[in-house]
């Protein structure tokens, strides 16, 4: 998985063209298409959440929801693309409030399971989703590991990092070790 640019508001998650995108939280769709004055996002879905946050999903190849639709956390909302100002297929995830854009990495702060650990901040914004039968799912990055203890958090992980790298429990432990050592496993 390739990391994203830090010169814009949000995090870019590299993924293949057509990879499903899922909502990070429940809310109401307020944009489903190209948004005037924000054409750089290309095909864009914006979801207004009850807590005052708005999530932005940019560069989509297709959009599967309509303005006014109510979506649940983890619901399929479209496919990864390269529309707007884009150098290749990826998901641009932005989070805004009435005060403007904020760092979306707080979404990765799922409650820790008993066997997880995470530093105060990841070393970069290049994340992958890993999964094994006995260990469940986790988000990893260079210097970062966060277990995803519920199906809802796993669905959010899918939205953020794309399809998981699946392996056995031993491989999961190895990927965790590599990530926490400060390098990437993928």
Steps between C-alpha positions, in 0.01 A plus 500: 500500500638842409492798736322822425599860457505719807442825310122472505225450757458131564668166450543317170459122504641328192271231366419339170243648266154381603584395858185547715481803730305480826373778729714553809193583712122531474352818357316672216641543150528873419706479178506228233683634193743774404476790747533852358813675634640159602541348151843364595324225698331376181210269577439569867276362771459705817323361805376721786530319834291565813807609699558801272771343285478463123695227320621560142576211258668638188610379154235225479451310173133450591263612773242258640298738722278803441469832678265463797567128550565377853805273521632279778859456611675266258234533229622481140488850345702477178821388331858626500595699193726769363261784416574868559859598575656158547822323404346152522227296668462577869251606766543849638340504846444838660321589823360847560308688766348846492852626573654340190693183429658302783747210510298189402741257667292522821264252332775241539484543879271204554494369857797276565451130545704327770785411264538830316721800543542822309723803532355849543517556124592279204832570327324557167153473347562180299271237654401141421231274638612152616289205610534144627251242629618505861617860540226687315577821313736790559622817330878517463747757376863588559526517880126445544271211597136524604277195547142535375293327770156503336344441158410871485863605548607240244254652250653843567846348447383371161385850409832650602752243382327283241496122484695326777818303470376163627724243662526254784554607863877462471510732196277749686746507791789548257324791323429658839865466600621650170259791526593582859868489410433799277492341157209389283399140449342549161 
